[in-house]
Amino acid sequence: MSWLKKKIAQHRRERNRRSLKDSTYQFLFDETKEEYVCFDCETTGLNPAKDRIVSLSAVRISGDRILTSQGINFLVAQTDSISEESIKVHQIRNQDLQQQQGSLLSEEEAVRRFLHFIRGATLVGYYLEFDVAMVNRILKQWLGIELPNPRIEVSELYYDLRAKEHLYGVYQPAVDLSFEEILKHLQLPNFGQHNAFNDALMTALIFVKLRKLQQTSF
């Protein structure tokens, strides 16, 4: 990152910190080195401004260890009907949630527990921007901030790795960044997508594998 980009990032971070309405959550701004959290949301749609979180899952990574025993998986109560289009993606219907009535959380409570889980860790995800935006919609109203945690996008790591394979070639190849192709190329298992916990776990496997490949490529 260039000097100018670092200064801009620091300025945005400090402005974000000053907007925090509740000092209880100051811990979000205390970065934890070598601690990573992969997370994923299933939602009622693809518009963070109006859609809602249906499930939120995360798994912690310490160094190169995926700590599945410390994962979280929250189902969120819905006040409106989940659209057929969304059900086709994540297979979660309103009646499925009603059967889990005793364990359902509100969006705010799910995000509150999520914040205590991630603390100052670096967030890792596949097209992470969308999941972060879903959480930020709630955070902005509640705490006045956006997630301040550093972020790593695994599709970018994967693209960089594939680009290096052709570093001395005449042209840069088109790289398939689909989740299925990344898993296949890295020879990792596919547990089935569009289940928030499975997606978070598979993303963690991708991240750990890419970090190892990065370390051996130098």
Secondary structure, DSSP 4 states (H G I P E B T S, - for coil): --HHHHHHHHHHHHHHHHT-S-GGGGGGGS--TTEEEEEEEEESSS-TTT--EEEEEEEEEETTEEEEEEEEEEEB--SSPPPHHHHHHH---HHHHHTTGGG-B-HHHHHHHHHHHHTTPEEEESSHHHHHHHHHHHHHHHTS----S-EEEHHHHHHHHHHHHTTTSSSPPP----HHHHHHHTT-----SS-HHHHHHHHHHHHHHHHHHHHHT-
